[in-house]
């Protein structure tokens, strides 16, 4: 059993910054890809950013240059630094991680509960 605990969401004014954190806990041998998704009302869930265990990253076009994803493998954690926030960034942000429980077991996908990010104009 793995839990992803998120923190850092909240209300911020346009142009401001927030830093989201997600820490995996439970039976963890190794974490592989970790990512942040978001879902705004009336819209489909979309990938915001993904980072591999080796540090390769990708970003949605809408956040390139503003958001930065990073990770700490020793803590099984992933972070999302969000700068120059816009009202259209308002959404529930979800942490996602591919977690291996033991060296001899396959990895599985886990989701956080979601954290609300609201950007006011």
VOPAGU-2260 file (C-alpha; in pm, 1 decimal, decimal comma):
REM VOPAGU-2260
SITE   aa  ch    i         X         Y         Z
SITE  UNK   A    0       0,0       0,0       0,0
SITE  UNK   A    1     132,0     341,1    -103,7
SITE  UNK   A    2      -3,5     681,6     -18,0
SITE  UNK   A    3      81,4    1004,8    -193,8
SITE  UNK   A    4      50,6    1302,8      37,2
SITE  UNK   A    5      26,7    1641,2    -129,9
SITE  UNK   A    6      74,7    1986,1      13,3
SITE  UNK   A    7     128,5    2342,6     -98,7
SITE  UNK   A    8    -195,6    2423,1    -273,2
SITE  UNK   A    9    -395,1    2731,3    -192,2
SITE  UNK   A   10    -511,8    3069,7    -307,3
SITE  UNK   A   11    -270,7    3305,1    -477,8
SITE  UNK   A   12    -295,5    3623,8    -678,6
SITE  UNK   A   13    -215,0    3624,5   -1049,0
SITE  UNK   A   14     157,9    3655,8   -1099,6
SITE  UNK   A   15     234,3    3483,8    -772,9
SITE  UNK   A   16     397,1    3152,8    -697,8
SITE  UNK   A   17     319,5    2826,8    -526,5
SITE  UNK   A   18     522,9    2516,5    -462,1
SITE  UNK   A   19     345,2    2183,3    -456,3
SITE  UNK   A   20     493,8    1884,8    -279,3
SITE  UNK   A   21     406,2    1519,0    -297,6
SITE  UNK   A   22     566,0    1252,8     -82,0
SITE  UNK   A   23     505,7     883,3    -127,2
SITE  UNK   A   24     491,4     666,4     180,4
SITE  UNK   A   25     433,2     300,8     252,5
SITE  UNK   A   26     610,9       2,1     108,3
SITE  UNK   A   27     848,4     156,2    -142,6
SITE  UNK   A   28    1152,3       7,9    -304,5
SITE  UNK   A   29    1192,9     260,4    -582,8
SITE  UNK   A   30     990,9     528,2    -754,8
SITE  UNK   A   31    1003,9     569,9   -1130,6
SITE  UNK   A   32     810,0     828,2   -1330,1
SITE  UNK   A   33     640,4    1091,9   -1119,6
SITE  UNK   A   34     406,1    1353,9   -1253,0
SITE  UNK   A   35     157,6    1628,1   -1185,5
SITE  UNK   A   36    -183,0    1637,6   -1348,1
SITE  UNK   A   37    -456,5    1894,3   -1312,1
SITE  UNK   A   38    -826,2    1915,2   -1377,4
SITE  UNK   A   39   -1030,0    2231,6   -1402,8
SITE  UNK   A   40   -1410,8    2236,4   -1384,4
SITE  UNK   A   41   -1564,1    2118,3   -1709,3
SITE  UNK   A   42   -1232,0    2007,4   -1851,3
SITE  UNK   A   43   -1050,3    1678,4   -1885,7
SITE  UNK   A   44    -761,2    1593,3   -1663,0
SITE  UNK   A   45    -437,3    1693,3   -1829,4
SITE  UNK   A   46     -72,4    1619,8   -1776,8
SITE  UNK   A   47     109,6    1923,7   -1644,0
SITE  UNK   A   48     458,3    1784,1   -1608,4
SITE  UNK   A   49     637,3    1453,3   -1578,4
SITE  UNK   A   50     982,4    1360,6   -1454,5
SITE  UNK   A   51    1163,2    1029,9   -1486,6
SITE  UNK   A   52    1381,4     881,1   -1219,2
SITE  UNK   A   53    1684,1     995,9   -1416,8
SITE  UNK   A   54    1558,0    1352,5   -1426,2
SITE  UNK   A   55    1420,5    1381,4   -1778,2
SITE  UNK   A   56    1125,8    1617,8   -1782,9
SITE  UNK   A   57     840,8    1728,0   -2000,7
SITE  UNK   A   58     583,7    2002,9   -1965,5
SITE  UNK   A   59     253,0    2099,3   -2109,9
SITE  UNK   A   60     293,4    2388,1   -2351,4
SITE  UNK   A   61      75,0    2605,0   -2132,1
SITE  UNK   A   62     319,5    2590,4   -1840,7
SITE  UNK   A   63     657,5    2582,5   -2012,6
SITE  UNK   A   64     886,1    2848,8   -1877,6
SITE  UNK   A   65     669,2    2902,8   -1570,7
SITE  UNK   A   66     659,2    2567,7   -1391,5
SITE  UNK   A   67     949,1    2349,1   -1284,9
SITE  UNK   A   68     921,7    1988,8   -1176,1
SITE  UNK   A   69    1184,1    1825,5    -957,5
SITE  UNK   A   70    1222,4    1519,4    -740,6
SITE  UNK   A   71    1411,7    1370,3    -451,1
SITE  UNK   A   72    1453,5     998,2    -494,0
SITE  UNK   A   73    1573,9     945,9    -137,3
SITE  UNK   A   74    1247,3    1092,1     -10,4
SITE  UNK   A   75    1024,8     945,3    -282,0
SITE  UNK   A   76     905,8    1298,8    -340,4
SITE  UNK   A   77     815,9    1516,3    -635,1
SITE  UNK   A   78     771,0    1891,3    -641,0
SITE  UNK   A   79     617,7    2145,9    -871,5
SITE  UNK   A   80     736,6    2503,6    -851,6
SITE  UNK   A   81     473,6    2722,7   -1012,0
SITE  UNK   A   82     566,6    3079,4   -1098,5
SITE  UNK   A   83     385,6    3355,6   -1283,8
SITE  UNK   A   84      55,0    3191,8   -1206,2
SITE  UNK   A   85    -248,2    3278,0   -1414,6
SITE  UNK   A   86    -619,8    3240,4   -1344,6
SITE  UNK   A   87    -633,0    2965,7   -1605,6
SITE  UNK   A   88    -397,7    2762,2   -1387,5
SITE  UNK   A   89    -681,3    2723,8   -1139,5
SITE  UNK   A   90    -751,3    2353,7   -1100,4
SITE  UNK   A   91    -721,9    2056,2    -874,1
SITE  UNK   A   92    -367,7    1929,3    -902,1
SITE  UNK   A   93    -300,0    1558,9    -865,2
SITE  UNK   A   94      25,5    1385,2    -789,1
SITE  UNK   A   95      98,6    1066,3    -978,9
SITE  UNK   A   96     376,7     814,4    -924,0
SITE  UNK   A   97     493,5     480,5   -1053,8
SITE  UNK   A   98     610,8     288,8    -747,1
SITE  UNK   A   99     792,6     -41,1    -715,7
SITE  UNK   A  100     738,5    -213,9    -382,4
SITE  UNK   A  101    1023,3    -463,9    -400,3
SITE  UNK   A  102    1312,4    -542,5    -629,5
SITE  UNK   A  103    1135,1    -854,5    -752,7
SITE  UNK   A  104     792,7    -694,9    -805,0
SITE  UNK   A  105     652,3    -484,5   -1085,2
SITE  UNK   A  106     566,8    -122,5   -1031,7
SITE  UNK   A  107     218,9      17,2    -993,2
SITE  UNK   A  108      54,8     354,5   -1047,5
SITE  UNK   A  109     -68,8     563,8    -756,3
SITE  UNK   A  110    -253,9     893,1    -729,3
SITE  UNK   A  111    -271,5    1160,5    -467,6
SITE  UNK   A  112    -601,3    1293,7    -340,3
SITE  UNK   A  113    -563,1    1624,2    -520,8
SITE  UNK   A  114    -492,7    1972,1    -394,4
SITE  UNK   A  115    -677,3    2285,6    -496,8
SITE  UNK   A  116    -487,9    2568,7    -660,6
SITE  UNK   A  117    -683,4    2887,7    -710,3
SITE  UNK   A  118    -537,0    3188,8    -887,5
SITE  UNK   A  119    -728,8    3511,7    -855,9
SITE  UNK   A  120    -717,9    3793,3   -1108,7
